[in-house]
Amino acid sequence: MRLWLNRLSRLLCIVSLLTLTACSEPDYKWSLYDVSGHLPNLEFSLKGTGNKTVTQANLKNKTVLVFFGYASCPDICPTTMAQLTEVMTKLGDDAQDVRILFISVDPHRDTPDMLQAYVDAFNKNAVGLTGSEKEVAALAKRYRIAYQIEKPKPGDSAEIYDVTHSRGVFIFDRFGKARLLASDTEAIDTVTADLRRLIQTTRTK
């Protein structure tokens, strides 16, 4: 009797192991850069349209795409905003759970209302934000963003100058955790696929 029970026990262990092996799935391989655990949570306090303070609390339960730039950027910023708009279109109904944050690194020229008008031209799910020079610098440092405001060229107005800044879009899940980083050269379909998976998997938690 004991021998039979031992054999039955071993058989059940084998069946259980096979079941777990068959049901488990390999970890999903993100196509974008996985930055989980390498960047701090989403946290900020900046000015939005109407000069109202906006913080991460205003984006609770939203997947957030953060992009640093400036309104008079001649190429990178409008291109990136256009690409993100296309991603939002491809997301379909999932886009309602996403917000784009366009944070200006040029607070001298970019007012909150100007920024909102700028992003509205691309996507209604986008929010334009800025702050004092100190606030913007601190936030950029928090997320390892490099930027530099060049001095006006001789003979130019004090309002005419160039700004150089890092590229890339930081993606935070609905819990405010930094999850992915998309370069500005990523294919639209690649960004859409990873973003959709992130939205759907965190929605069930």
Phi, psi and omega in degrees: 000314180298320180298320180294319179295322178296317179295319179297319180298316179295322180295318179295323178297317180295316179298318179298316180297316179296322179296315179296321180294320183289326185274335183285150180242147177295153179302140179292134179264108179292141175279328177278172179288124178276112182250016180304127179083356183252348179229152181290163178298163178292119180206124181196164172213104184226178181258133176249192182307142184074012181061027179276142179288132178238133178232178179299337180295332178289349183243025181302134179068018176248142169281130189241131176254117184253128181225128179263132180192209176200153191296327182267013176301128186281338187218301187300310186295309179297326178295315180296317179297321178295320179294317179294326176296320178294321177299315180299321179296316181292334179291337180063231182296334180294341182295337180295341179264012184237143173228140176259128175252117176257108184256122184280134173260014180234064185293346180289325182254331186268110174273159179305316181293322178297317180296319180294321177296323180296310183287329178300331180294340179258311189204135181282352176263016181254149180233127178265130184225150173207184181193195176290166179302321180292319181294317180294317180298319181294319180291319178299319178295322181301322182252019173059041177265129178258135175207159180211131177264116182283155176284147177302145178288152180307129179092345180273157175295156179296343180268359181250108179199164181259155176231128174256143182205160178295153177256169176117155181239123177272134182244121180249139179283179186290352175264002179085010180274135176290126185238315187221158175228124179252128176282165182283001179255002180293145177292145180304315182295327179293313179297316181299315182297312181293321181294318179297318180296318179299315180298312185288323181286323180282338179295332183273355183271000000 
